[in-house]
Amino acid sequence: MTYLNRNLGTKQTPQSEKIPGSTQIPNSAGGFTWKVDDWKRLDHFLILGSEDGSYYANERELTKDNISSVMRCIEVDGQRVVNQVIEISEAGRAPKNDQALFVLAACTASKDIKVRMSALEALPRVARIGTHLMHFISYAEQFRGWGKGLRHAVGDWYNNKPSDKLAFQVVKYQQRDKWSNADLLRLSHPKARTEDHNKIYKWVVDGELLDGVEDLIVGFAKAQATTDEKELIGLITKYKLTREMIPTQFHDKLDVWEAILPNLGLTAIIRNLGNMSKCGFLLDGKWTATNDVCNRITDAAELKRSRVHPFAILTALYTYQSGHGLRSKGEWPVSNAVIDALDKAFYLSFGNVTPTNKRLMLALDVSGSMEGSIVGGVPGLSARVASAAMAMVTFKTDQNTMITAFCNTMIPISQIGHLSRLSEVVKSITGLPFGGTDCSLPMGYALTNKLEIDAFIVYTDSETWSGQIHPTQMLNKYRSETGIPAKLIVVGMVSNGFSIADPNDSGMMDVVGFDTAAPEVMSNFIRE
């Protein structure tokens, strides 16, 4: 009977093999994990996307798999998909809105006319700015043609905006994805609901500047025609012009930045921190401008109102602290005050998180696949770095929390818990060694060292394969030997359709990495 015990037991199975009797499937690394169902994968895709692929799957392969799941969801319950797109997009839960626009475009081609109509009606709620609209159209053309419904929806997008808001949209977002406002107005040919709308349409389509057209359009036209910096600064102040509305030769002028700053939204400020430092506008010691910018960045109400996602702040922090562009050769002096402001803003952007008052272990997968998976298309910003940043939200919320790292062995990183800045955490995690993946190690480490843990939170891509026991089996062993009904939360950092959490175990849960709702959901689950 020895060979039967050795080969067919369900308490300990090598990760390269399926647990007998389970519904596990092979992951991309050759190990066995559970398949994330289509609805959970829809959430993963809407929030994380599949840009740049993963360590084991290229972008095209991963995107095709995700889209297949999306299409199955639309087939089963298209209205539920539309509702989920609206909820995630409007709440600002995802780092990028592109996936929401793509899925909404797919819904407009549903076989169910009610789903098509619902998706088109949702357009202004998901495509809130001109860039979104043009992205949506480029996606929609992959699924359908320009029928009456689409023309009507696009026309309403323009017509239903107040004329001053419409003027801002057509001036700031003139062209994206090979589409322009003129193209979309010609194709949708809306009947202007007011004379003010008609004047804007005439300017967009024919370039005709009629008397009484919105002041912003007049100011934009004058700014494009001037070559005098003082005149431009006067126009910026009078018409409240933004950076996109002035000629590019003025973009690096210090006095121009001073005039523009009050007109910029918070997202624009965060994206342009390097440009402001490069021209000398934003420096330690130049406190008036620096303090103004830092106060804007750390305004919790403005962060919420502007839908600034934590990932956008992490990206800005990661880029700004490097002192140079990630895709360009531009360099700038780094302001410590700005680094501190971005650090504070990162935690503020997640909103309020309720402490669990439980004993937690945060376990960071720092394996090769996590280092090789790029998050959000940002060069150098790997899943291992992004997961460390997200883990700090929970660490700063709960007192009884320890942070560990693992790949094919446990890696001590206790010093991370004592670092004050998120930027220091990012640097620390970047320098760690990496190897294969064994997601059972955190539970095994806690058992060996007699650690009392109420919940393990594992940040991973679920590409585990190198261990001699599955993570769920090790968790059950920990529960059995300690008497603690420990829970497991898997924070998925890549939208690859795999999870180490057993869907039949009510003490395990999947959440999506960088979902702004995730920290509070995790807290609720742990506290029951």
N, C-alpha and C positions, 0 to 999 in steps of 0.2 A: 504493500500500500504506500510505500515511501514515495514512489515516483508520482502517484496521484496527488499526494499532499504537496509535493514540490511543484507540480505543474498546473494544478487545477484549483488551487485555493483562491478565495475571493478577498482575504484579508491583506494579502501582499502580492502584487503583480508588478513586474517590471513595466515602466512607462512605455517601452517599445512594444508592449502587448496590450491587447484589449482586456479589461476586467471581465471575467466570464459572466455571462448573463446580462451585461450592461448594454446600453445603446451607444457606446462610444464609437467614434469614427477616427480614421487617421488624420492628424494635422499635417501641416506643410513641412514639418521638420522630421516626420517619421514616427512621432510618438502618437499616443491615443488620448483624445480628449472628447468632450461632448460638443455636439453641434449646437450653435446658437440658433434658436428658431427664427423664422423669417421676420416676425414682428420685432424681436429684439435686435435682429441684424438691421432692420430698417432704422431703428434708433441709432445704432452704431454708425451707419452710413450718413444719416442726417447730421450727426454731430462731428464725427471724425473724418468722413470722406475716405478716399483711397488714393489721394494724390501722392505720387512717388512710390506707391506700392508698399511692400514690406520687405524684410530681409529675405524671405523665402518665396515671395510672389511679386512679379513685376506689376507696375501700375495698371497696364491693360488687363492682365489676368484677374487681378483683384477687383478692378472696377466691373468687369463682366460678371463676376460672381455676385457682387453686390446688386447690380442692376437686375439680375435674374431674380433675386429675392424680392426686390422692389416690385417687379412686374407681377410676381405671384401674389403679393399682398394686395395690389390693385385689383387683380382678378377676383380675389376672395372678398374684399371689402374696401372698395375704392374710397368711400366716404370716410372711413376710419383713417385711411392714409392722408387724405386732404386735411382732416382735423389735426392729425399729428404734425403735419408740415406747418400748419398755421401756429400751433401751440409752441413748437420748438423755435420757429422763426421769430414770432412776436415776443416771446420771453427772452430772446437773446441767449438761448442756451448753447448755441453752437459757435465755434470760432469763426466760421464762414457761413454765409447765406447761400453759397453756390449750390450745395446739395439740395437744399429746400426748394430752390428755383427749378432745379433739374427734375426732382420728383413731382413737383406741381405741374411742370410741362408734360411729364409722362401721363399724369392723370387727365390732362385735357384731351388725350387721345384714347381714353377708356371706351370700351364697347357700350358702357352704360351711360346714356345721355344725361342722367341726373348727376353722375360723377363728373362728367365733362363740364356741365353747367356750374356745379359747385366749385370746381377748380378754377374756372375762369372768373367767377365772382370773387374768389379769394385773391386774385392777382394783386390788387392794391395793398392788401394786408401783408403779403410776402415780398412783393417787389415795391419797396417803399421809396426808392430813389431811382433816378434815371439809369444808373449803372445796373441796378437789379433788373430793370425792365429789359434792357438790351441783352443781358445775360439770358434772361428767360426766353426771349425770342430766338436766340441762337440755339437754345436747347429744344424749344418747341418744334423748330423746323426739322429736328431729327425724328420726330414722332408724327407730324401731321402737316397739312398745308394751311394756307391762309383762307380759312372758311369764314362765314359770316360771324360765327361766335367769337373767333379770335380777333377779327377786325373790330367788332363792337367792344370787346374787353379792352383792347389797346386804346381805342378812341376814348372810352370812358376814363381810362387812367389819366389822360391829359385833361379831359373836359371837367372832371369832378374836382380838380384841384383849384383852390382860389387863385386868381390871376397872379398875385404877388408870389405865392408859393410855386406856381408853374414857371414864372419867369426865372426864379432861382434854379429850378431843375434844368431848364433848357440851356441856361448859361453855364452852370457848373459842370453838367454832364452832357457834353455835346456829342461825343462819339465813343462807343465802346464795341468791342467784338465785331468790327467791320460794319456796325450799324450806327446810324445817326438819327437824331430826332426828326430830321427832314424825311429820311427814309420811312420811318414809322408813321409819320403823319400822312405821307402820300399813300401808304398802303391801307391805313385805317380810315382815312378821309372823314374825320369827325365833323359834325356840324357844330361850329362854335356856339357855346351856350350864352356867351356875352360878347359885346364888342371888344372888350379888353382881351378876351381869349382870341378873337379873330385877329387882332393886331399882333399878338405874339406868334400865331401860326403864320401870318404873312411874313414876319421877320425870319422865322425859322426856315420856311420853305423857299421863299423868294428873296430873302435878304433885304426886304423893303422895311425901312424904319419909318413907320407912320407916326404922325403927331398923336401924342397922348399915350404912346406905348409905355409899359412899366419903366420906372426910373432906373431899375437895375440894368435893363437892357441898354438904355441910353448910356449909363455909366460904363458898361462893358465895352460898348462901341468906341467911346472916347478913350478908354484905357488902351485899347488895341492900337489906336492911331497915334498915341503920344510917344515921344522919345525923351521927354524931360522928366527926370526923377521927381522933382518938386511938384510938378503938375500931377504926376501919377499919385503921389502921396495924398494930395488934395482930393483926387477922385476916389481913392480908397476910403478915405474918411467920410466923404459926402455920401457915397453910394454903398458903403459897407461891402466892398469887394473882397473876395477871398483869393488865395494864392492861385487857384486855377483860372482866375479871371483876369490876370495881368500877364503881360508879355514875359517870356522866360528870361530875357536878359536882365530883369530886375529881381530875379528870385534869390540872389545872393547878396542883396543890399541890406545892410543893417537897419537903416532908417525905414526901409520898406517893411521889414519884418515888424518893427515897432508899430507901424500904422496898421498892419494886417492883423496882429495878434487878437485884438478885441473882437474881430469878425470871425475867428476860426472856431469851429466845433471842436469838442474834446478829442474826437478820433483824429482829426487833422493835426492837432497839436502833438499827439503821441507819435504819429507817423513822421513828423518833421523835426523831432528833437535833434537828430544829427545835423540836419541842415541849419537849424538855428545856432547850434554850437559852432559849426564850421565857419559861419560869417562873423562870429564874435558876439552874437546877440545873447547867447545863453552861456554864461560862465560863472564859476565860483568867484565871488568878488564883485560881479555885476548884479547886485542883489535885487534891484527893482524888477527887472525883467525875469530873473531866475525865480524869485519868490512868487511873482504873478503866475508863472507857468506851473510851479510846484503846487500852489494852492488850487489851481484848476484841476490838476491831475489827481489830487487827493480829496476832491469834493465828492463825498459818497452819493449825494443826491444827483449831481451831474453825471457821475459814472452810470448810475441806474437809468437816468433819463436818456442818455446818449447810447445806451445798449453797448457799452464798451466791454468786450468779453475779456476774461482773465488771460486767455491765450494771446490776445492782441497786446496786452501789457507785458506778458512774459517775452513775447517776440521783441517788443521795443526794448525791454531790459537787456535781453541777450545781445541784441544788435548794438544798442547804445554803449554798453559797458566795454564792448570790443574796440570802440574808437574808430571804426571804419565800416563801410557798407559791406554787407554780405555778398552782394551781387555787383558791386562797383568798387572803384579804387578810391572813392572819397574818404577822407580822414577828418577827424575832429577832436578837440580836447574834451575830456570827459568831466562833467560836473558831478561831484559827490552828492550835492543837494538833489540833483535830478535822480540819481541812483536811489537815494533814500525815498524820494517821492514815489517812484515806480514800485519800489518794494512795498510800501504802504498801500498803494492803489491796488496791487495784485490781490491782497487779502480782502480789501474792501469790496472788490468787484464780485466776489462770491456771495455777498450778502451775509445775513446772520446765520450762523451755524450753532445749533444747540449742543452743548457739551454732553457727552454720554455718561461721564463719571464712571466709566468702566475701564478695565485693564486691556490696553490695546497694543498689538504689535503691527507696525507698518513695515511691510516687507517689499523691498524694491528689487525687481528683476533687472539685473545689470548685465545680462548675458549678451552674447554677440548679436542675436537677432534684435534685441532692444536697441543696441547701439546702431544697428544697420537700418532701422526703421525711422524714417524722417516724418515728423509730425507737422501737418499743415503746410507742407511744401517749403518750410523755412530751412535753408541750407545749414547744416550743422546742429540743428535743434532736434536731437534724437528723442526717441520715446523714453529712453532711460533718464535723460535730463528733465523732460517734461513731467514724468511721473514723480520725480523727486520734488519738483516744484508743487505739484498738486498735493503730495503727501504732507507738505508743510502746513497746509490749511488745517488739516485734522490735528497735526502735532501741536500747533499753536492754540487749538481749541480745547484739547483734553490734557489734563495734567499727567495722568498715569499712562503715558504713551512712550514706547521705545521704537526706534527706527533701526531696521536691519537691511542688509543687502545680500543678495545671493545670485549665483549663476549655477555652476556645478559644485560649489562649496559656499559656505557662509563667509561673508566679508564684513569685518567689524567697521562700522561707520558711526560709532557713538558720538563722535565729535560734531556731526551734523546737527544734532539736537541743541548744541550750544552756540551755533552760529546765529548771529543776529540778522544778517542780511540774506535775502533770497539769492542775491548775486553770488554770495560766498558758497551757498548750497550748490548752485549750478556749477561753479568751478570745482567744488569738491567731488561731486558725482562724476564729472567728466573725466577725472584722472584715475578712476577705479579700474582694476583689471577686469577682464571678462572671459567667459568660456561658454560651455554648453549650458543647457537649462534644466534645472531640477526644481520644480515648484513645490515639492514636498519638504524641502529643507527648512523653511521657517517653523513648521509644526514639529518637525523632528528636533530642531535646535531647542525649542521651548520644552519639549519632553525630556531631552537629555539633561538640560540645565535646570529642570524643575521650576520653570517659570510659570506663574499663574496668569493666564491670558484668557480674557473673555471673548475677544474677537481678533481674528487675523485678517488684515486688509492687505491683499497681495496686488501689486501694480505690475501687470504683465501683458504680454501679447499671447499668452497661453500656448506658445510653441514649445512646451515642455517635452522632454524625451529621454534625458540621461539618467533618471533615477531608477532605483530598484523597487520603488513602491509608489503608487499613484498618490497625488496630493490628498484626494478625498479619503483614501485608505489611511493615510498618516493622520489626518484630522480625526477620523473615527478612533484610531489608536490613542491619540492624545485625550480624546473625550473619555474613553474607557479607563485609561490608566490614572487619570487625574480626577475624574469625577466632575470635571467642569464641562458644562454643555456649550463648549466654544463654538462660535460662529465663524464663517468664512465669507468675506466679501472679495470678489474678483473685480478689480478695476481694469477694464479692457482698454488698452492704449492703442490698439490697431483694429480696424474693421475687417477682420479676417474670418469671422464666422465660427471661431472656436472659443471654448471656455473650459477651465479646470473645475468649475462648480457643477456638482451633480444636480440636475434640475428636479430630481425626486427628493432632495434633502431640503426641508424647510428652513434649515439653519445655514443655508448657503444662498448667496445672491450675486447677480451680475449687475454692474453699473457701467456706464460709459465714461471713459476718461475725458476730462475737460467739459463735461456737461456741468453747467453752473448749478444745476439742481442736485448734483451727485453728493456733495458733502452732507447736506441736510437729510437726504434720503438715507444715506449710510448711517447717520446718527439715529434716525427714527428706527431703522431696522435693528440696530444694536440695542437700543433702549426698549424695543418692542412697544 
